[in-house]
Amino acid sequence: MNRSGGGGGHQRVRTARNRTASSTRWLERQLNDPYVRRAKADNYRSRAAYKLLELDERFGLLKGVKSVVDLGIAPGGWSQAVRRRVPNAKVAGIDLLPTDPIEGAEILLMDFMDEAAPPALREALGIPFTATYMKGRANYLCLHRLDQLNEDAGPAVHDAPPPRALAPPGATA
């Protein structure tokens, strides 16, 4: 989708008494973003769903996927995209933020760095996972933790705990 296209005119936002200039600029960008409008029209929870769909089209990320772990699931746009693109895939998501239910996805309200997270995710999926993805967000993921995850995982396309942490003993992820 063309960033400048997508129909609709440019909306300007008036500054509000308690709104900062940066908040006003963010709101204006949101109101004028064609991906935000498209996500709303397609009933996705976020514009990020199109990022995953574009990655899948370009690199085939979802090809052959049977189960997915979504680290930092809120608001759920990526999991919605997976469920639509690969309807038979099992999806388990985890986040500190409450997330509305997504049909066909198990959602856990907990920290994915918690020791109880890997067994809870394995139980939610019921099968070894074949894909893991995470959208790093500064509101709950500190850089130190991200560095630890990257060191543990080795070379990876995504930032996530290593597959051996989530796959049942003896299973390959």
N, C-alpha and C positions, 0 to 999 in steps of 0.2 A: 504494500500500500504506500502510496506517495505521501511523504510527510506534509507536503504543502496542499495536497488534494484532499479528497474525502467529503466534499460538499460542505455546506454551511458557511456562514460568514465568520469573520474574526470577531470574537467577543472581547470587549475590554471590561476590566473589573475596576470598579471604583474602590478607592482605599476606604477602609472602615476605621472607625475610631480606635479600636483595639487590635487591628491587624497590622503586622509589620510589613515593610516594603517587600521583603523576601517572600512572605506568605502571600501577598497580593500577586507577585510574579508567578509563584508556584500555581496558585489558583487559576490565573489567566492561562498558563501553559496547559493545565488539565482541561479546562473548558474548551481549548482550541486544538487539542491533540486528536488527530484522526483515529489513532488506535484506541483511545479512551471511548470515543463515540462508537467505534466498531465493536469493542468489547461489550458495551452496554446493549447494542443492537443484537449481538449474538448470545447474550446472557452469560458472558464470562464475568467472573468476579474481578478480574484485573486485566490490564493491557498486556501483562507479562505472558499471558497464554499465547499470544502471537509470537513472542520471542521463542518459546519452546517449539511451536509449530514450524517456524522458519528454520530453527536448528535441525528439526527432524527432516524437513524437506531437503536441506542442504547436506546433512551428514548421516541421515538415517538412524538417528538416536533411538527411535522407538521400534525399529525393525526387530522382530522376534522377541520383544519384551513380553514376559509373562507376569512379572510382578515388579512393583516400583515402591521405593521408599522416598517420600517427600519430606526432607528435613527443612523445617520452617514453612509449613504448609499454608499458614494464613496469608492472604485471604482465601486461597484455594484455586486460583486461576490455572496453575500448572497441572494440578490434579484433575481439574475439569477437562483440560486439553487432552491429557492422557486417556481419561475415560472415554472421550469422544473418538479419539484417534485409534485406540486399541481397547474396544469395549470389553473384551474378555480378560484384560490384565487386572490383577489384584493390586490395589493401591492402599498403602498405609502411610499416613501423614502424622507428623509430630510437630508441636509448636508450644511455646509458652503462652501464646495468645489464643483466646477462644476462637474457634472456627465453626461456622455453620456447617451442618452435615452436607456431604456430597454423596449422591447415590453411587454405591459400589465402592466407597472408600471408607476405611477405618481411620478415625482421627483420634490421636492421643494428645491429651493436654499435659505436657511435661517437657522438661529440658532434655534435648537429645544427648547432652553430655552426661546425664545422670546414669549411674551404673545399671539402673533398672531398665533403661531405654532399649538396649539391644534385644534382651529377651522379650520385652513387651512388643516390639516391632515384629520379631520372628513369630510370636503367637498371633498377632493381628493378621499377618499375611498367611500363615499356615503352610507356606512353601518357601524355599530359598528365593531371595530377590534376584532379579536380573538387571535392575537399574536403580541407581540412587542419584538424586539431584537435590541441590540446595541453592536457595537464593539467599546469600549472606546479607544480613541486615544488622546495622550497627546498634539497634535498640536492644539486642540481646546476645549478640555474638562479638566477643572481644577479639582483638587481633591475635593475642596470645593463643587462644583456643583454635583459631583458624590456622595459625602456624603449626600447632600440634597436629591438627587433622591432616594438613598437607604433608608433614614429615612422616606420619604413620602410613598414609595412603600411598606414598611414592608418586610416580608419574600418573596423572589421572586427568580426565577431561573435566571432571567435576570436583567440587570441594565437598567431601563427605567422609565419614568414618570409613576406614578400610573395610572391604567386603568381609574379611575374616572376622570382624567384630560383630557382624549382623547375621552371617550365614551360620546355620546349625553345624555342629562339629561333623566333619567328614563331607560336608556339602561344598560344592564350588559355587561361587557367586558370579 
